[in-house]
Amino acid sequence: MLDARLETIRRRRPVPWGQERLDTQLQSLALARRECDLFLPTDDLTIDEVRAQALAAIAGAAKADAATATIAKEDTR
């Protein structure tokens, strides 16, 4: 899950809404935030840094999934 403060969002692109709408959205996504595998505040990151961190998280999750699958396979022998 990617996150940014309102001032960052406005610096990146014009939006016709304010903090109240962002707060409502954050409340609506609270469960998703608690349950996500990756929460990445992007305020101080470039797009390349966001991409690199997201890809690293995906690669790490895939590696962990492969290890879990290998262990599970060995347990069934």
N, C-alpha and C positions, 0 to 999 in steps of 0.2 A: 504494500500500500504506500503510495507516494503522498507526501504532505507538504504544504507550504503555508506560510502566514499570508494574510491579505495583502500586505505591502509588497511581498514578493510576487504574488499573483498579478497585482496591478502593474508592477514593473515589467513583467513578462508579456502582458497583453491587456488591453482594455476590457474591463468587465462592468456591466451595468448594475451590479449588486454590491452590498456592503457587508460589514462584519456580522450583522444579524443573520443574514442568509448563510454565511459560512459557518456560524455557530450552529445553526439548525442542521446543516449538512453534517457537521462533525458529530452532533448528537445522534443523528440517524445512522451514522457509520461506526458508532462506538463499539458495537459487537464485532464488526468486521475488523476493527483496529485491534481489539483484544485477541482475536483468533488468527490474525494473519501471520504468515511465516516471515514476512519481511515488512518492517515499517521504516520508511526512509524519508526523513525530513530533507527536503531539497533546497531549502532557502539559501544555503551557502555553497551549493554545488552547481557546476556547469552541466549542460546536457550530457557531455561526454562522461563526466564523473557519475551522474545518475545511471547512465547506461552501463558503465563498468561495474558499479556496485550491484545493480540488478542482475546482470549476467553472472557475476561472481556468486551471488546468493542462489541463483538457479543452478549453477554448476555444483555448488556445495550441496544443495538439496538432492540433486540427481545422484551425486556420489554417495550420500547418506542412504538414499533409497536403494541403490545398488548393493550397498553393504548389508542393509537389512534383508533384502531379497536373498542374498547369498547365505546369510545366517539362517533364515527361514528354510531355505532349500536343504541346508545341512541338517537341520532339526528333523526333517521328514525322512531321513535315510535310516 
